[in-house]
Amino acid sequence: MTQEEALTIMKTGANVFLTGEPGAGKTYTINKYVDYLRLHEINHAITASTGIAATHIGGMTIHSWSGIGIKENLDKYDLDKIATSEYICRRVRKTKVLIIDEISMLRAETLSMVDLVCREIKQNSEPFGGIQVVLVGDFFQLPPIEKRNVEEQKQNSLLEEKRERFAYESDAWKRLSPVVCYISEQHRQNDIDFLELLLAIRHDAVLDKHRGKIKSRHVLDNKFPDNITKLFSHNLNVDRVNDEMLLKIEGENFKFNMDEDGSSHLVATLKKGCLSPEILILKKGAVVMCTKNNQKEHFVNGTLGTVVDFDSFSKHPIIRTKNGRNITISPMDWTIEENNKIKAKITQIPLRLAWAMTVHKSQGMSMDAAVMDLSSVFEYGQGYVALSRVRSLDGLYLLGYNEHSLKVHPQILKQDSVFKKESENAQQTFFTLSKEEIKKMHKNFVLALDGKWKESK
């Protein structure tokens, strides 16, 4: 399915699971749908399973949006407390479309809790209280973190105790029964050999020829080009590594403080998910990575560069990218938007030191090059996520790997075939309709949500 076909289906008001390989353009497609909702003045909520993912799409975590916070279960008291919160109620009642990004990292129980909250506040027994729900993500990527529930919480939970881990296994997902839109385009990797390798990992069909490609990118310590980001599977002290490298550079420090506006709680949420630090210290020669997309200046979240100077007037850093282009990086905003209104905002230079970072923080990025050590990978999908960050085999510098880093979750492998089949069925069903019929469905959905229909040019 193409991005355009997925957009066409979402505009009908159907609940959707938008998926596809890394680089298929899931975030791009969602941003186009959000633009469409804004154009037609439809209240929507942009959320994600993690703070970092939320900042990528200008939203908040689904935990914060729904009021469930860090709870692992909901009892009657918890639900009553959330449902009597004026702030949460107003937010949920206004929302006509709910987007949840990085759904692979959301626990099954959490999705069911959000469904419960929406139905209670909306006083509507339909899934999620009748809100259109768009779930976005790729289950081959990082899975939810396993948590041990407290026994006392289990006893009073309003949800039946089950062992499901993935969101698609939850009762909420089954009731929602989303239309699967499996995008088959590829906009990140333009290296056919590398793409074949990634597909082999994804299909659990890694052969000796694929291992040979990986081994061809093996480098010994320090035998790789300078100024390339290192990715590690464990949560190493990345800040310490970056600070040590910065100290080795002689020259003047340039300090950039983050500005903030809005409620302290929402600002704190933004800061937690923002890859740029509150206090950013740079020097000429520092290796940096862009932390936001900027189409006008032609850089994206993950673009690597080296600080070559600072603007004489604004003092903003000037970076040189891998292709030799100089870009002056000006401050940008990270916002939490609700019903087309900005509730909180932080402003910072969209850079971070980039000698090292974790695989978890790299999810969602497209990187020109990376050095990675996959010899200690312990989680299904972790190696796949790391490898799929880079655009080509030439941009991969491998310190080591283990066989587990080439494995994907066997359960997800089986489920992926189901998703692909469902997507093909959806494609056949929707696109037997005429353009006039589809346009009528689009218009009816906008009007049903009290939006303002505007003819597309």
C-alpha angles and dihedrals in degrees: 000000000000127000089249093053091050090051090050091054094047091052090061090067096250118148105250141197105205111199143152142132122307107282094027090117103251094149091045090052092049091049089053090051091049089052088052092051091049092049090055093041096241117159110239140167123222112204140156139196093247136034093241092051090047092056090052090062100032096250142105133257116279087234091060095041094053095041094237092115113175095342116133094194137020123225125186092266092053092049093048091050092052093043092053094050105109092205095051093042093052091049095049096042092053094048115100098168125034120196119193115187128197090025091170089074095050117098118237091239092052093055090050090050091053090050090051092050093049094049092047096048095042091043086223124128094208116106109287089359093290096304115143105247124204113190116195130192151075119262091207087071127076113326128220117286110254113242131190112232120222110246094229090055091052094053095060098034117131088213122078110252110252138160099232115134106180123069093236089062093060124105088236091060092046092051091045090050094191123206106249114231107188107189111212099186122109122212103158109052115052094168109099095201092050092046089052089053093051091048090050090055091045092052094042089241102122110158133186090266089058092048087051090058090051093048090050088065094051113123132184121240112296092359094117132086118283123255099033121134118250118219120202130189096219126061097260121176092274094168090055092051092049093046092050092051091048091052090056090063115085119219144069123324117233113202125203120188122204117243119215138194132178137037114347092234095055092041089054089052091052092048092050092055099038115103091204111082126239089244113034116192118191139175135186105278096030116141109232141176127212112242100196139043118254113178093183093057093036100237130120139198099286101029109143126216147148124244105245100169147337124249109261093225108031096025088222113152121261113211131193113218126213091266091057098255120140117221128183106220113215126189117279134193131247110198143182107219125192125182090345093307126110108237098176137007139187124189126203143140101280095236138101132186106267112193087109142005139158126264089238092058092046094060109118095024130117110211131192092214141349140183111220139180111206096167092105099043109144106168129072110252095018094107092043092052092049095047094045092056093078123072099221144013089250089063093056120095111179123198092182145321140199129215091255090063087065093052130098125197109280091218091054091047090059094042092050090066089054092050092050092050092048090050092052090050091050090050092052093046099047100040096052084073119092122250089249092054092049092047090052090052090051092051094046091051093051092049092045089058092050090251126143114253114225123184112241115240 
